Amino acid sequence: MAYAKSFLLLLFSACYLLADTYRPPNLDKEIFDVDKIKIDRISESSLFAGLLSVAKDFDEEDHEVDFELRGHALAIAGRLKPDNDNFLSILGDLKERGKANSVDGMTTSHAVSKIYRGLRVLMRKKDNEDNVKLASYCADIALRLDEGGKEAKKIKEILEEAGQPDWKDMLGSPIYNTGGGRGGPPNEFKERLETIPGGKAEKFAGIQSSVYALSVRQLSNGRHAGAASSLSATALRDKDVDGVEFHIDQKVGNMTGNSLEEIAKFMRVRHEEAGRVPAGYKVEMAFEDKDGLLDGPSAGTAMSLIIDALFTGNKLDESFACTGTITADGKVGKIGGVAGKIRGATKKKCKLAGVPAENIPGVSDIYVLDGIEPLINIQVFSFAKFEGALKVASANKPTEVQETIDDFNKIATLLKDQGEDMLKSPAVISKLEKVVKAMPNHESARILLEVAKGTPPKTLSIGGSFHQIDTATSSIKQKIQMISWTEEFNRESTDKADAAEALELLKEVDNKVDSRLSDFQKAMLEITEIFHDGRKDSEKDDEFVERLKTSWEEVQSERKKLMENPEIMEELYG
C-alpha cells in the first residue's frame, strides 16, 4: 500500500498548491446504532484506541497513512466515543496542521492487533446486526492499514463474513494539506512573514509586480493537472514596520514558509549593500488562486522575481511563467511535475516558461508525450541561478536574449504555417543551431534541433515514466487492492469503462517509458487487462480473485525493486 501513495507524494513534494487532501469525518450519517452494539468495555477501548492510532503517525520508517484512511478511522471512532478528549484532539490537529502526534512505540501491527481484539468480540455476537456493521468498517480499516500483517488472514475472513462497508458520504469537504514530513516539524498552516532591517533607500523603486507561478494539482480521480496562477507583490508603507516585512496574504505550510525565509535572506544579500532597501514597508504577496491552503517550495523563484522587481523597478514580462525552488544564494532547485506545469502555462497563453536546470529531462518528456506542438507554442528555458531566470523574465530583456526569442518565434511561425516537415530544412536547422548556440538553456530549441537531426528523445524520464503509469491506473488501483484484500469480486458498473480508459493510457506510453520500468509497465498492463476482462466463462469467482491477487503481487514486487534501486532513486530525487 505504501509504495503507490508515497511515491506520488515524494514526486510532488516540491510542487505547490495541493499535494494531499484531508477530509474530516462526517459523523451525521447513520450506519449503526452505537447503543445496540454488544461489546465489553475493555474490548471497546482496545478497538477505539486502535482506530485513533490509524489517524496518527507511526514510529515505523517509510510508513505514511493516507488522509482518506485517517478520515475513515476517525469516522468510526467518533461514532463510538464522540466526546472523547483524545478523539477531539486528533480531529483538531489534522484540521489545523495536517498531522497528529504519534504515540510512542506505536506501530501499525500494534494498531491492527488492538482493532482485531475488538473484532473478535464483535463477531461472537454476529446475530446482532449493529455488531456486524461495525465489524465490517473496522476490518476494512485494519486491512488497508496493514494488508500483510500477522492477523490479516483472520481479518479478511471477518470482512468476508461481515460484508463490504459503505464509505459513501462518510467524509466532509476537503481541507488541503501536505503534511510536515517525517522527522520534520509538524506542518502548521498559518500566516508567515519575514522581516529584514531597513536601509538607506527612501522608497521602493517599484510599487507592484506580478508573474505566473506554475503548480500541479491532484484531481478527484487521482490524476494530476498543471496550472498557472498569477502571483503579485505590492509594496505598502507601514509605520508599524521598522524594516521591510514580506508577507503572504493566506495561510501557508512549512515548506512555503521556509521558502519565504530563504527569499528574505537572498533579497537582503542582493540589495542591502547596493542601498536599495527602504524602511517602513510591508510587501504583500498574493496568489490568484486562494482556494485551500498553500504549501510547497516550488513558487520560490517566482516570489523572488516579483520581490526583486520592487527593489529594482524592473518590469516583468506578462507572458512569462516559472517554477523552481530558491536558496539564499540564488540557486534555482528541482521540482516535480514539469510536463504538467508546462501544459498549465500554455493553457494560460504564456509564451515563455522557466524550469530548474535539474528538471531538463522533464522538458524532453513533453516532446515524447505530445510531439513538437507544445514546444513551438511556448519557449521553455532552464535556469540554475536566479540571474538566468531574471534575464528571460524581464520585460526589457538583454539584447541577445530578446534577439534569440525573436529568432525562435520566426522558426515556430514557419513550423505552424508549413508543418513539421520543415524541420528537415537546412535553413531551419541552421536557425535552430544559432538559437541554441546563443542560449544553450533554450530547451524548446534544443529538443527541436535534436528532432531535426534525427536524434529526438524517445523515452520518458524516470519521473515521467512513473507518473504516466501511476496516473493511467489511478482510477482502478484502489478497486484492485480492495478485491485483493477481501478476496471478493464485486463488479461495479463503471469498472469496465475505467479499466478500458486505463488500458488505453497505458498502451499510449507502452514504448515510451524508461526501459528500466518495462517490467513494471508490463505488470501493470497485465493486471489492468485481467480487471477489464473480468471472470472467464469457465472460471469461478474465487479463481478469478486468486488470478488477480497473483498479478497484483507481481505489480507490487516490480515496484519494490525500482524503489530499492539506488540509481533510480538518485535520478528521481538527486
MIZAKOL-761504 format. One record per residue (C-alpha): residue number from 1; x, z, y. Coordinates in steps of 0.25 Angstrom, whole numbers, plus 5000, padded with zeros to 4 digits. Each point is the difference from the previous one (the first is absolute). Example, Ala and Ser with C-alpha at 12.3 -4.5 7.8 and 13.67 -1.06 7.14 Angstrom:
2
{rec 1, {5049, 5031, 4982}}
{rec 2, {5006, 4998, 5014}}
***
This chain:
574
{rec 1, {5000, 5000, 5000}}
{rec 2, {5011, 5004, 5010}}
{rec 3, {5007, 4986, 4999}}
{rec 4, {4989, 4992, 5006}}
{rec 5, {4997, 5009, 5011}}
{rec 6, {5013, 5005, 5004}}
{rec 7, {5006, 4986, 5001}}
{rec 8, {4991, 4995, 5011}}
{rec 9, {5001, 5013, 5007}}
{rec 10, {5015, 4998, 5000}}
{rec 11, {5000, 4986, 5004}}
{rec 12, {4991, 5002, 5012}}
{rec 13, {5006, 5013, 5004}}
{rec 14, {5007, 4993, 5012}}
{rec 15, {4987, 4994, 5004}}
{rec 16, {4989, 5005, 5010}}
{rec 17, {4988, 5002, 5001}}
{rec 18, {4993, 5003, 4987}}
{rec 19, {5008, 5004, 4988}}
{rec 20, {4990, 5008, 4992}}
{rec 21, {4986, 5005, 5002}}
{rec 22, {4995, 5014, 4997}}
{rec 23, {4985, 5001, 4999}}
{rec 24, {4994, 5014, 5000}}
{rec 25, {4990, 5004, 4990}}
{rec 26, {4985, 4998, 5002}}
{rec 27, {4994, 5013, 4995}}
{rec 28, {4986, 4996, 5003}}
{rec 29, {4998, 4991, 4988}}
{rec 30, {4993, 5007, 4988}}
{rec 31, {5007, 4998, 4987}}
{rec 32, {4997, 5013, 4992}}
{rec 33, {4994, 5014, 5003}}
{rec 34, {5011, 5010, 5001}}
{rec 35, {4990, 5011, 4997}}
{rec 36, {4997, 4995, 4987}}
{rec 37, {5014, 4998, 4995}}
{rec 38, {5004, 5009, 4988}}
{rec 39, {5014, 5005, 5001}}
{rec 40, {5007, 5013, 5001}}
{rec 41, {5007, 5005, 5013}}
{rec 42, {5014, 4999, 4994}}
{rec 43, {4998, 4985, 4995}}
{rec 44, {4994, 4996, 5013}}
{rec 45, {5011, 5006, 5008}}
{rec 46, {5010, 4992, 4992}}
{rec 47, {4992, 4987, 5002}}
{rec 48, {4999, 5003, 5015}}
{rec 49, {5015, 5003, 5001}}
{rec 50, {5004, 4987, 4993}}
{rec 51, {4991, 4992, 5008}}
{rec 52, {5006, 5006, 5013}}
{rec 53, {5014, 4997, 4995}}
{rec 54, {4996, 4985, 4999}}
{rec 55, {4998, 5000, 5015}}
{rec 56, {5014, 5006, 5002}}
{rec 57, {5014, 4994, 4999}}
{rec 58, {5008, 5004, 4987}}
{rec 59, {5014, 5004, 4998}}
{rec 60, {5003, 4989, 4991}}
{rec 61, {5008, 4989, 5006}}
{rec 62, {4995, 4986, 5002}}
{rec 63, {4985, 5004, 4997}}
{rec 64, {4990, 4998, 5012}}
{rec 65, {4986, 5002, 4998}}
{rec 66, {4992, 4988, 5007}}
{rec 67, {4990, 5004, 5010}}
{rec 68, {4987, 4996, 4992}}
{rec 69, {5004, 5009, 4989}}
{rec 70, {5002, 5012, 5010}}
{rec 71, {4986, 4997, 5006}}
{rec 72, {4993, 4999, 4986}}
{rec 73, {5007, 5013, 4996}}
{rec 74, {4995, 5007, 5013}}
{rec 75, {4986, 4994, 4998}}
{rec 76, {4999, 5008, 4987}}
{rec 77, {5007, 5012, 5004}}
{rec 78, {4991, 5001, 5012}}
{rec 79, {4988, 5000, 4992}}
{rec 80, {5005, 5011, 4992}}
{rec 81, {5004, 5009, 5011}}
{rec 82, {4997, 4994, 5014}}
{rec 83, {5004, 5013, 5007}}
{rec 84, {5013, 5003, 4993}}
{rec 85, {5011, 5002, 5010}}
{rec 86, {5010, 4992, 4993}}
{rec 87, {4991, 4988, 4999}}
{rec 88, {4997, 5001, 5014}}
{rec 89, {5015, 5001, 5004}}
{rec 90, {5003, 4988, 4992}}
{rec 91, {4989, 4992, 5005}}
{rec 92, {5005, 5003, 5014}}
{rec 93, {5014, 4997, 4997}}
{rec 94, {4997, 4986, 4994}}
{rec 95, {4991, 4997, 5012}}
{rec 96, {5011, 5004, 5011}}
{rec 97, {5013, 4997, 4993}}
{rec 98, {4998, 4991, 4988}}
{rec 99, {5007, 5010, 4992}}
{rec 100, {4997, 5013, 4993}}
{rec 101, {5011, 5010, 4997}}
{rec 102, {5004, 5000, 4985}}
{rec 103, {4998, 5012, 4991}}
{rec 104, {5014, 5006, 4996}}
{rec 105, {5003, 4996, 4986}}
{rec 106, {4987, 4992, 4998}}
{rec 107, {5002, 4987, 4992}}
{rec 108, {4990, 4989, 4996}}
{rec 109, {5000, 5005, 4986}}
{rec 110, {4996, 5014, 5005}}
{rec 111, {4989, 4995, 5008}}
{rec 112, {4994, 4992, 4988}}
{rec 113, {5002, 5012, 4991}}
{rec 114, {4991, 5008, 5010}}
{rec 115, {4990, 4989, 5000}}
{rec 116, {5000, 4999, 4985}}
{rec 117, {4997, 5014, 4998}}
{rec 118, {4988, 4999, 5008}}
{rec 119, {4996, 4987, 4993}}
{rec 120, {5000, 5007, 4986}}
{rec 121, {4991, 5011, 5004}}
{rec 122, {4990, 4990, 5007}}
{rec 123, {4999, 4991, 4988}}
{rec 124, {4997, 5012, 4991}}
{rec 125, {4986, 5000, 5007}}
{rec 126, {4999, 4985, 5000}}
{rec 127, {4985, 5002, 4998}}
{rec 128, {5000, 5003, 5015}}
{rec 129, {4999, 4988, 5008}}
{rec 130, {5007, 5005, 5012}}
{rec 131, {5012, 5005, 4992}}
{rec 132, {5001, 4986, 4994}}
{rec 133, {4999, 4994, 5014}}
{rec 134, {5011, 5009, 5006}}
{rec 135, {5009, 4998, 4988}}
{rec 136, {4999, 4984, 5002}}
{rec 137, {5005, 5001, 5014}}
{rec 138, {5011, 5011, 4997}}
{rec 139, {5005, 4992, 4988}}
{rec 140, {5001, 4987, 5008}}
{rec 141, {5008, 5007, 5010}}
{rec 142, {5010, 5006, 4990}}
{rec 143, {5003, 4987, 4993}}
{rec 144, {5002, 4993, 5014}}
{rec 145, {5010, 5011, 5003}}
{rec 146, {5008, 4999, 4987}}
{rec 147, {4996, 4990, 4990}}
{rec 148, {5011, 5002, 4991}}
{rec 149, {5000, 5016, 5000}}
{rec 150, {4999, 5008, 4987}}
{rec 151, {4985, 5003, 5002}}
{rec 152, {4997, 4985, 5003}}
{rec 153, {4994, 4996, 4987}}
{rec 154, {4991, 5012, 4999}}
{rec 155, {4995, 4998, 5014}}
{rec 156, {4998, 4985, 4997}}
{rec 157, {4991, 5005, 4989}}
{rec 158, {4992, 5009, 5009}}
{rec 159, {4998, 4989, 5010}}
{rec 160, {4996, 4990, 4990}}
{rec 161, {4989, 5011, 4995}}
{rec 162, {4996, 5004, 5014}}
{rec 163, {4999, 4986, 5006}}
{rec 164, {5006, 4993, 5012}}
{rec 165, {4998, 5007, 5013}}
{rec 166, {4994, 4993, 5012}}
{rec 167, {5009, 5001, 5012}}
{rec 168, {4992, 4992, 5009}}
{rec 169, {4997, 5006, 5014}}
{rec 170, {5009, 5012, 4997}}
{rec 171, {5010, 4998, 5011}}
{rec 172, {4997, 5000, 5015}}
{rec 173, {5006, 4991, 5011}}
{rec 174, {5015, 4997, 5000}}
{rec 175, {5010, 5008, 5007}}
{rec 176, {5013, 4992, 5002}}
{rec 177, {5012, 5007, 4996}}
{rec 178, {5014, 4996, 4994}}
{rec 179, {5005, 5014, 4995}}
{rec 180, {5012, 5007, 5004}}
{rec 181, {5009, 4995, 4989}}
{rec 182, {5006, 5008, 4988}}
{rec 183, {5010, 5010, 5004}}
{rec 184, {4997, 4998, 5015}}
{rec 185, {4991, 5008, 5010}}
{rec 186, {4985, 4999, 4999}}
{rec 187, {4994, 4988, 5007}}
{rec 188, {4993, 5006, 5012}}
{rec 189, {4992, 4990, 5008}}
{rec 190, {5001, 5005, 5014}}
{rec 191, {5003, 4995, 5014}}
{rec 192, {5015, 4997, 5002}}
{rec 193, {5009, 5000, 5012}}
{rec 194, {5014, 4999, 5003}}
{rec 195, {5007, 5004, 5014}}
{rec 196, {5013, 4995, 5006}}
{rec 197, {5006, 5006, 5012}}
{rec 198, {4997, 4994, 5013}}
{rec 199, {5010, 4991, 5007}}
{rec 200, {5004, 4994, 5014}}
{rec 201, {4991, 4988, 5000}}
{rec 202, {4988, 5001, 5010}}
{rec 203, {4990, 4994, 4990}}
{rec 204, {4999, 4991, 4988}}
{rec 205, {5003, 4985, 5002}}
{rec 206, {4987, 4997, 4993}}
{rec 207, {4986, 5006, 4999}}
{rec 208, {4994, 4994, 4988}}
{rec 209, {5006, 4992, 4988}}
{rec 210, {4994, 4995, 4986}}
{rec 211, {5004, 4993, 4987}}
{rec 212, {4993, 4998, 4987}}
{rec 213, {5004, 5009, 4989}}
{rec 214, {4998, 4996, 4985}}
{rec 215, {4994, 5008, 4989}}
{rec 216, {4995, 4999, 4986}}
{rec 217, {4986, 5006, 4996}}
{rec 218, {4995, 5004, 4987}}
{rec 219, {4986, 4994, 4997}}
{rec 220, {4989, 5006, 4992}}
{rec 221, {5003, 4991, 4988}}
{rec 222, {5014, 5005, 5000}}
{rec 223, {5007, 4988, 5006}}
{rec 224, {5007, 5000, 5013}}
{rec 225, {4999, 4991, 5012}}
{rec 226, {5009, 4999, 5012}}
{rec 227, {4995, 5002, 5014}}
{rec 228, {5006, 5000, 5015}}
{rec 229, {4996, 5010, 5009}}
{rec 230, {5003, 5000, 5015}}
{rec 231, {5009, 5012, 5004}}
{rec 232, {5001, 5004, 5015}}
{rec 233, {5007, 5010, 5008}}
{rec 234, {4996, 5005, 5014}}
{rec 235, {5009, 5008, 5010}}
{rec 236, {4992, 5010, 5008}}
{rec 237, {5006, 5010, 5010}}
{rec 238, {4997, 5015, 4995}}
{rec 239, {5004, 5012, 5009}}
{rec 240, {5000, 5009, 4988}}
{rec 241, {5011, 4992, 4993}}
{rec 242, {5014, 5003, 5004}}
{rec 243, {5007, 4988, 4993}}
{rec 244, {4993, 4988, 4992}}
{rec 245, {4990, 5003, 4990}}
{rec 246, {4997, 4990, 4989}}
{rec 247, {4986, 5002, 4994}}
{rec 248, {4992, 4992, 4989}}
{rec 249, {4985, 5002, 5004}}
{rec 250, {4995, 5002, 4986}}
{rec 251, {5003, 5010, 4989}}
{rec 252, {5012, 4995, 4991}}
{rec 253, {5007, 5004, 4987}}
{rec 254, {5014, 5005, 4998}}
{rec 255, {5007, 4986, 4999}}
{rec 256, {4994, 4995, 5013}}
{rec 257, {5004, 5013, 5007}}
{rec 258, {5014, 4999, 4995}}
{rec 259, {5001, 4986, 5004}}
{rec 260, {4996, 5004, 5014}}
{rec 261, {5011, 5010, 5000}}
{rec 262, {5010, 4990, 4996}}
{rec 263, {4995, 4990, 5011}}
{rec 264, {5001, 5011, 5011}}
{rec 265, {5015, 5002, 4996}}
{rec 266, {5002, 4985, 5000}}
{rec 267, {4994, 4999, 5014}}
{rec 268, {5008, 5011, 5006}}
{rec 269, {5013, 4995, 4995}}
{rec 270, {4996, 4986, 5005}}
{rec 271, {4995, 5003, 5014}}
{rec 272, {5005, 5014, 5004}}
{rec 273, {5014, 4996, 5004}}
{rec 274, {4995, 4987, 5006}}
{rec 275, {4992, 5008, 5010}}
{rec 276, {4986, 4994, 4996}}
{rec 277, {4994, 5013, 4996}}
{rec 278, {4990, 5006, 5010}}
{rec 279, {4994, 5014, 5000}}
{rec 280, {4985, 5005, 5000}}
{rec 281, {4994, 4989, 4991}}
{rec 282, {4992, 4999, 4987}}
{rec 283, {5000, 4988, 4992}}
{rec 284, {4988, 4998, 4992}}
{rec 285, {5000, 4991, 4988}}
{rec 286, {4987, 4994, 4994}}
{rec 287, {4997, 4992, 4988}}
{rec 288, {4989, 4990, 5001}}
{rec 289, {4994, 5005, 4986}}
{rec 290, {4997, 5014, 5001}}
{rec 291, {4992, 5001, 4987}}
{rec 292, {5005, 5011, 4991}}
{rec 293, {5013, 5008, 5001}}
{rec 294, {5014, 4993, 5003}}
{rec 295, {5012, 5002, 4992}}
{rec 296, {5013, 4992, 4995}}
{rec 297, {5013, 4996, 5008}}
{rec 298, {4998, 4985, 5000}}
{rec 299, {4995, 5000, 5014}}
{rec 300, {5013, 5005, 5005}}
{rec 301, {5006, 4987, 5005}}
{rec 302, {4987, 4996, 5007}}
{rec 303, {4999, 5014, 5007}}
{rec 304, {5015, 4999, 5004}}
{rec 305, {4997, 4986, 5007}}
{rec 306, {4988, 5005, 5008}}
{rec 307, {5007, 5013, 5005}}
{rec 308, {5013, 4992, 5003}}
{rec 309, {4992, 4990, 5008}}
{rec 310, {4995, 5012, 5009}}
{rec 311, {5015, 5004, 5003}}
{rec 312, {5005, 4986, 5003}}
{rec 313, {4988, 4993, 5005}}
{rec 314, {5002, 4989, 4990}}
{rec 315, {4987, 4992, 4996}}
{rec 316, {4997, 4998, 4986}}
{rec 317, {4995, 4987, 4993}}
{rec 318, {4985, 5002, 4997}}
{rec 319, {5001, 4991, 4988}}
{rec 320, {5011, 5009, 4993}}
{rec 321, {4997, 5009, 4989}}
{rec 322, {5010, 5009, 4992}}
{rec 323, {5002, 5011, 4990}}
{rec 324, {5011, 5009, 4996}}
{rec 325, {5005, 5014, 5001}}
{rec 326, {5010, 5004, 5011}}
{rec 327, {5011, 5010, 5000}}
{rec 328, {5006, 5008, 5012}}
{rec 329, {5012, 4990, 5000}}
{rec 330, {4990, 4988, 5001}}
{rec 331, {5001, 4995, 4985}}
{rec 332, {4988, 4993, 4995}}
{rec 333, {4996, 5005, 4986}}
{rec 334, {4993, 4994, 4988}}
{rec 335, {4985, 5001, 4998}}
{rec 336, {4990, 4995, 4989}}
{rec 337, {4989, 4989, 4999}}
{rec 338, {5008, 4989, 5008}}
{rec 339, {4992, 4988, 4995}}
{rec 340, {4986, 5007, 5003}}
{rec 341, {5005, 5005, 5014}}
{rec 342, {5004, 4985, 5004}}
{rec 343, {4986, 4996, 4996}}
{rec 344, {4994, 5010, 5008}}
{rec 345, {5009, 4995, 5012}}
{rec 346, {4995, 4986, 4998}}
{rec 347, {4985, 5005, 5000}}
{rec 348, {5003, 5005, 5014}}
{rec 349, {5005, 4987, 5004}}
{rec 350, {5014, 5005, 5002}}
{rec 351, {5011, 4990, 5002}}
{rec 352, {5012, 5009, 4997}}
{rec 353, {5003, 5011, 4991}}
{rec 354, {5011, 5009, 4997}}
{rec 355, {5004, 5007, 4987}}
{rec 356, {5012, 5009, 4996}}
{rec 357, {5012, 4993, 4994}}
{rec 358, {4998, 5008, 4987}}
{rec 359, {4987, 4993, 4998}}
{rec 360, {5005, 4986, 5000}}
{rec 361, {4996, 4998, 4985}}
{rec 362, {4985, 5003, 5004}}
{rec 363, {5000, 4988, 5010}}
{rec 364, {5004, 4991, 4989}}
{rec 365, {4988, 5005, 4992}}
{rec 366, {4991, 4994, 5011}}
{rec 367, {5005, 4986, 4996}}
{rec 368, {4999, 5003, 4985}}
{rec 369, {4986, 5004, 5002}}
{rec 370, {4995, 4991, 5011}}
{rec 371, {5009, 4989, 5002}}
{rec 372, {5005, 4995, 5013}}
{rec 373, {4987, 5002, 5008}}
{rec 374, {5002, 5014, 5004}}
{rec 375, {5015, 4998, 5004}}
{rec 376, {4996, 4988, 5010}}
{rec 377, {4989, 5008, 5006}}
{rec 378, {5008, 5012, 5003}}
{rec 379, {5015, 5002, 5003}}
{rec 380, {5006, 5011, 4992}}
{rec 381, {5013, 5007, 5004}}
{rec 382, {5008, 5011, 4993}}
{rec 383, {5007, 5011, 5008}}
{rec 384, {5010, 5011, 4996}}
{rec 385, {5000, 5006, 5014}}
{rec 386, {4991, 5003, 5012}}
{rec 387, {5007, 4990, 5009}}
{rec 388, {4998, 4989, 4991}}
{rec 389, {4985, 5003, 5000}}
{rec 390, {5000, 5001, 5015}}
{rec 391, {5006, 4986, 5002}}
{rec 392, {4988, 4994, 4993}}
{rec 393, {4989, 5010, 5004}}
{rec 394, {5003, 4998, 5015}}
{rec 395, {4991, 4991, 5008}}
{rec 396, {5013, 4995, 5008}}
{rec 397, {5009, 4997, 4988}}
{rec 398, {5015, 4996, 5001}}
{rec 399, {5001, 4985, 5001}}
{rec 400, {5006, 4998, 4987}}
{rec 401, {4988, 5007, 4993}}
{rec 402, {4990, 4993, 5008}}
{rec 403, {5006, 4987, 4997}}
{rec 404, {5001, 5003, 4985}}
{rec 405, {4985, 5004, 5000}}
{rec 406, {4996, 4987, 5007}}
{rec 407, {5008, 4992, 4991}}
{rec 408, {4993, 5006, 4988}}
{rec 409, {4987, 4998, 5006}}
{rec 410, {5003, 4985, 5001}}
{rec 411, {5003, 5000, 4985}}
{rec 412, {4987, 5007, 4997}}
{rec 413, {4992, 4991, 5008}}
{rec 414, {5006, 4988, 4993}}
{rec 415, {4997, 5006, 4986}}
{rec 416, {4986, 5003, 5004}}
{rec 417, {4997, 4986, 5005}}
{rec 418, {5007, 4992, 4990}}
{rec 419, {5001, 5009, 4987}}
{rec 420, {5009, 5008, 4992}}
{rec 421, {5008, 4987, 4995}}
{rec 422, {5006, 5000, 5014}}
{rec 423, {5009, 5011, 4995}}
{rec 424, {5008, 4990, 4993}}
{rec 425, {5003, 4992, 5012}}
{rec 426, {5015, 5001, 5004}}
{rec 427, {4996, 5002, 5015}}
{rec 428, {4991, 5012, 4996}}
{rec 429, {5011, 5006, 4991}}
{rec 430, {5010, 4998, 5012}}
{rec 431, {4991, 5007, 5009}}
{rec 432, {4998, 5012, 4990}}
{rec 433, {5015, 5001, 4999}}
{rec 434, {5001, 5001, 5015}}
{rec 435, {4990, 5011, 5000}}
{rec 436, {5006, 5008, 4989}}
{rec 437, {5014, 4999, 5006}}
{rec 438, {4995, 5005, 5013}}
{rec 439, {4992, 5011, 4994}}
{rec 440, {5004, 5004, 4986}}
{rec 441, {4989, 5010, 5000}}
{rec 442, {4989, 4990, 5002}}
{rec 443, {4994, 5002, 4986}}
{rec 444, {4989, 4989, 5002}}
{rec 445, {5010, 4989, 5003}}
{rec 446, {5010, 5005, 4989}}
{rec 447, {4989, 4999, 4989}}
{rec 448, {4995, 4987, 5005}}
{rec 449, {5015, 4995, 4999}}
{rec 450, {5001, 5005, 4986}}
{rec 451, {4987, 4992, 4997}}
{rec 452, {5005, 4988, 5007}}
{rec 453, {5013, 5000, 4992}}
{rec 454, {4993, 5002, 4987}}
{rec 455, {5004, 5014, 4998}}
{rec 456, {4987, 5008, 5003}}
{rec 457, {4997, 5014, 4996}}
{rec 458, {4993, 4999, 4986}}
{rec 459, {4998, 5014, 4997}}
{rec 460, {4994, 5013, 5007}}
{rec 461, {5009, 5012, 5003}}
{rec 462, {4999, 5012, 4991}}
{rec 463, {4991, 5007, 5010}}
{rec 464, {4991, 4987, 5002}}
{rec 465, {4999, 4998, 4985}}
{rec 466, {4996, 5015, 4997}}
{rec 467, {4990, 4999, 5012}}
{rec 468, {4993, 4987, 4995}}
{rec 469, {4999, 5005, 4986}}
{rec 470, {4994, 5013, 5003}}
{rec 471, {4991, 4995, 5011}}
{rec 472, {4995, 4989, 4991}}
{rec 473, {4995, 5010, 4990}}
{rec 474, {4996, 5011, 5009}}
{rec 475, {4985, 4998, 4997}}
{rec 476, {5001, 5002, 4985}}
{rec 477, {5012, 5010, 4997}}
{rec 478, {4992, 5012, 5002}}
{rec 479, {4989, 4995, 4991}}
{rec 480, {5010, 4997, 4989}}
{rec 481, {5006, 5013, 5002}}
{rec 482, {4987, 5007, 4998}}
{rec 483, {4997, 4992, 4987}}
{rec 484, {5014, 5004, 4995}}
{rec 485, {4997, 5015, 5003}}
{rec 486, {4986, 5001, 4995}}
{rec 487, {5001, 4990, 4989}}
{rec 488, {4987, 4995, 5004}}
{rec 489, {4997, 4985, 5004}}
{rec 490, {4989, 5001, 5010}}
{rec 491, {4999, 4986, 5007}}
{rec 492, {4995, 4999, 5014}}
{rec 493, {4993, 4988, 5006}}
{rec 494, {5012, 4997, 5009}}
{rec 495, {5011, 5002, 4990}}
{rec 496, {5001, 4985, 4995}}
{rec 497, {5000, 4995, 5015}}
{rec 498, {5010, 5010, 5004}}
{rec 499, {5009, 4996, 4988}}
{rec 500, {4998, 4985, 5003}}
{rec 501, {5005, 5002, 5014}}
{rec 502, {5012, 5009, 4995}}
{rec 503, {5004, 4989, 4990}}
{rec 504, {4999, 4989, 5011}}
{rec 505, {5009, 5008, 5009}}
{rec 506, {5010, 5003, 4989}}
{rec 507, {5001, 4986, 4996}}
{rec 508, {5002, 4996, 5014}}
{rec 509, {5013, 5007, 5000}}
{rec 510, {5004, 4999, 4986}}
{rec 511, {5012, 4992, 5002}}
{rec 512, {5003, 5006, 5014}}
{rec 513, {5004, 5014, 4996}}
{rec 514, {5014, 5005, 4999}}
{rec 515, {5005, 4997, 4986}}
{rec 516, {5003, 5015, 4998}}
{rec 517, {4985, 5002, 5000}}
{rec 518, {4996, 4989, 4991}}
{rec 519, {4997, 5010, 4988}}
{rec 520, {4992, 5009, 5009}}
{rec 521, {4992, 4988, 5005}}
{rec 522, {4998, 4995, 4986}}
{rec 523, {4995, 5013, 4996}}
{rec 524, {4990, 5001, 5012}}
{rec 525, {4995, 4986, 4997}}
{rec 526, {4997, 5004, 4985}}
{rec 527, {4992, 5012, 5003}}
{rec 528, {4992, 4993, 5011}}
{rec 529, {4997, 4989, 4990}}
{rec 530, {4996, 5010, 4990}}
{rec 531, {4991, 5008, 5010}}
{rec 532, {4994, 4987, 5005}}
{rec 533, {4996, 4994, 4986}}
{rec 534, {4995, 5013, 4995}}
{rec 535, {4997, 5003, 4986}}
{rec 536, {5001, 4989, 4989}}
{rec 537, {4988, 4996, 4992}}
{rec 538, {5005, 5007, 4988}}
{rec 539, {5006, 5012, 5007}}
{rec 540, {4995, 5013, 5001}}
{rec 541, {5000, 5008, 5013}}
{rec 542, {5010, 5010, 4995}}
{rec 543, {5009, 4989, 4995}}
{rec 544, {5000, 4993, 5014}}
{rec 545, {5003, 5013, 5007}}
{rec 546, {5012, 5002, 4991}}
{rec 547, {5005, 4986, 5003}}
{rec 548, {4998, 5003, 5015}}
{rec 549, {5007, 5013, 4999}}
{rec 550, {5012, 4994, 4993}}
{rec 551, {5001, 4989, 5010}}
{rec 552, {4999, 5011, 5011}}
{rec 553, {5011, 5008, 4994}}
{rec 554, {5009, 4987, 5001}}
{rec 555, {4997, 4998, 5014}}
{rec 556, {5004, 5015, 5003}}
{rec 557, {5013, 4998, 4992}}
{rec 558, {5004, 4988, 5007}}
{rec 559, {4997, 5006, 5014}}
{rec 560, {5008, 5013, 4996}}
{rec 561, {5012, 4991, 4996}}
{rec 562, {5000, 4994, 5014}}
{rec 563, {4999, 5013, 5007}}
{rec 564, {5012, 5006, 4992}}
{rec 565, {5008, 4987, 5004}}
{rec 566, {5011, 5005, 5011}}
{rec 567, {5002, 4986, 5004}}
{rec 568, {4985, 4997, 5003}}
{rec 569, {4998, 5013, 5007}}
{rec 570, {5012, 4998, 5009}}
{rec 571, {4994, 4986, 5004}}
{rec 572, {4986, 5007, 5002}}
{rec 573, {5005, 5012, 5008}}
{rec 574, {5014, 4997, 5005}}
***
